[in-house]
């Protein structure tokens, strides 16, 4: 193999799944080339065929899947023609895959060291001593502390980020030529994601590994990959260098994707996101001609649906191709049609008021096997803030920081340890949900992260909304409740015919709309949205986010938006509260929190956010270490074990004393010991580099 021979050369690949009723084409005429040392990003909506391509490369399509056309060339050899013995020799050794959920790749009954040692022992015939040395070296390479301890640990004794690092170590144990990563950071916190992405890039360079990086996150692909391939409904629609596709995009779907994600400078009122119209086609219901045609602003009847469309090379760029007939006719530099500016009244009266709220849990020192000693988990520590009618307050922070615990106390699923929560002037912190009156329950509602788990699969959409109306005492009769249900479907922009549909007949975005309709059934004044769009595709996120904003404008709802996606937070929030280990470490308006001076933790969070814009320059700040346990928090400042600014505070104050929540400007508070002079030295994490 010469340096010019691609590591992976996929040529006109077609993959179908066969059911008793029909053949379902999942991938059609797909071509993609990965050169030695190159990282290729594969992006697109759920169901577009990204993971199917990866499983095709691994020759692991199950009993129903079959490659129906094309070639999969690995180092010049066609994987389709290899027998099982040849494939076994390649899988794990020359081609390795990292999956989305790390625990799916780890054996819970085996120690980490044994699982790592298996790879070189099976593929390279190493003895135990050499395999152990290789495993310890690789644990150190993936920047895990105390390799000897990790080597002896079981998977359940590691955090999610540590588990994913072990899976990466396992994939790289035999120094494969090709590493396939299928959404490897989706389940991780944004700070852990940043560290894992940096790790993958560093190790890729160290071992000269080529990568096929599957993701729906365009910002992540920008930061990780050299080239990108955009997929839509089983086909590659555009491919090229990152710079060519991001700055010189030549397919309407690529353009529509970028217009549906919030970038720095987006404004929810003046420049709302533009959602892609229509729905993603089912594999057996694809249109004639261009698959994207029914949703495309540039569709030309008789041409775009006149027959199959081949990839065409673009003059500008390196190996830049697009599957569009109208490349030369479209003005790609024309700004999007200006969306109507939304009038938004100023926030009203204070609806929600928290004063020194604390929530502690007592847990047994040995909860599984008994034991008398108890320990305290300080889930929420001294939360104080207000939220007004019609305002969006975003609550951000890593897993374990106390965001969801606060939401449970507000909803009445837990009661507070101390402090007060006033809802419309009435204290509710000590009233469990079963003791709350109907008015209180209906006025605080929740939109959950996963729309698939929150709907009753055996009850129609309309019946589920009517059930909520009955519980909240809405409507004087069945007819009145049915009419109100139809109005709620109108509110969330779903056809009234959906009332008769079952949840399984709805897409993820449609299910989330039903969840929103149900939350507003009782006239909710406060809605807690717990990661409401993180399980949705970026194109659907824009529509759901815009819907929440529109309902908020109509109903003057107070929205508490819990999220780890700071791009969306920056776009839609009025104020931002940053939490760390149960504490509020910073709170202020969105502009205040996203501009220096920052709390050191906020600075690291902003640095970790992937931004899909080549004009943006970002300072890289990777947090070392894991978030400490709430059972055994560090003394002094909760963030001091990971803070890069700690040395600027004299006298070891950060180790001894909890910082006060200091007023930086009107409404802007930071819990930090750093002197004002040092805070004033902070530079912006995110800045525009050009244009």
Secondary structure, 3 states (H helix, E strand, C coil): CCCCCCCEEEEEEEEEEECCCCEEEEEEEEEEEECCCCEEEEECCCCCCHHHHHHHHCCCCCCCEEEEEEEEEECCEEHHHCCHHHHHHHECCCEEEECCCHHHCCCCCCEHHHHHHHHHHHHCCCCHHHHHHHHHHHHHHCCCCCHHHHHHCEHHHCCHHHHHHHHHHHHHCCCCCEEEEECCCCCCCHHHHHHHHHHHHHHHHHHCCEEEEECCCHHHHHHHCCEEEEEECCEEEEEEEHHHHHHCCCCHHHHHHHHCCCCCCCECCCECCCCCCCCCCCHHHCCCCCCCHHHCCCCCCCCCCCCCCCCEECCCCCCCEECCCCCCCCCCCCCCCCCCCCCCCCCCCEEEEEEEEEEEEEEECCCCCCCCCEEEEEEEEEEEEEEECCCEEEEECCCCCCHHHHHHHHHCCCCCCEEEEEECCEECCCCCHHHCCHHHHHHEEEECCCCCCCCCCCCEHHHHHHHHHHHCCCCCCHHHHHHHHHHHHHHCCCCHHHHHCEHHHCCHHHHHHHHHHHHCCCCCCEEEEECCCCCCCHHHHHHHHHHHHHHHHHHCCEEEEECCCHHHHHHHCCEEEEEECCEEEEEEEHHHHCCCCCCHHHHHHHHHCCCCCCCEEECCCCCCCCCCCCCCCCCCCCCCCCCCCHHHCHHHHHHHCCCCEEEEECCEEEECCCCHHHHHCCCCCEEECCC
